[in-house]
């Protein structure tokens, strides 16, 4: 009849490549890098989950620059989308 049954194949998970982070303390600027291009808008949140207005500039398809010069000290989360889907990174402003 042309029908073949296969045994369990399992479910795999491919680990996403990390987003690189480089902090320039002199200019209070965060650079985010990705192997795949960023898409859409990046959103910045403080430690309480509130959206924080941020000056985010796309330096290249795979690099974002975040101006943190007006941000208060503390932990922040940046959510962005790249070719692998939604990604969130944590960083600290001193």
N, C-alpha and C positions, 0 to 999 in steps of 0.2 A: 503494500500500500504506500510505500515511500515515506512513512513516518518513522523517525528514529527518536528514541528517548535518550536524553543525556542525563548523567548523574548530576548531583549538586555542583555548581560552578563556584560558589562562594561570592562574596561581595568584597571588592577591593576599594581602597581609598588612596588616591594619589595625593601626597602632601603638597600643599601650595608652596610656591617659592616665597621666600621672605621678602618683605619690603625693607630696603636698606634705609638707615637713618643716619644723618650727619648733622651735628649741632655746631653752629658757628657762634661761640659765645660773644665774640667781639661785636657782631652785627645783630645778635639775638635772632638768628635765622635758622630754621630747620629745613633741611633738604631731604626729600623722600624719593627713593629710586625704585624702579620696578623693571623686571626683565620684559614684561609685556606692557603695552601702552596704557596709560590711565584714560578713563572715559568719564564723561559727565562732570558733576560737581563734587568737590570734596567738602565734607562737613566737619566742623570742629566742635567738640563738647568738653565741658569742664568735668571735674571729678563727680559732680552731682548729677550729671546728665543733661545739663542745660546747654543749648546751642550757643556758641560764642562766635561773634563776628570775627572773621579772620581775613587777612590779605593773603590769598593763595594765588601764586602765579605759576603757570605751566612753562617751565624753562625749556623743556623738550617733551616729546610724546611720552617719555619714560621718567621724567623728573619733575617733581613739584617743589616749589619754594614757598615756605610759610614764614611770613614776617611776624615775629613774636615780640617786637619791640614795645608794643602797647599792652601786652598781656601780663597779668599779675603772676607772681610765682605760684607754682602748683603743678599738679598732674593734669594732663589733658589727653583726649582721645581724638584721633583723626580718622574719619571713615571715608574711604574712597573706593572707586571701582576700577579694576584693571581687567586685562584679558582673562583672568582666572575667576572673576566675580568680585563680590564685595569683600573688602579687607579693612580691618581696623588696627591701628597701631597706637601704642601708649607712649607718651613722652613727658618729660618734666622740664618746666621752665624754672631756672634758678633766679 
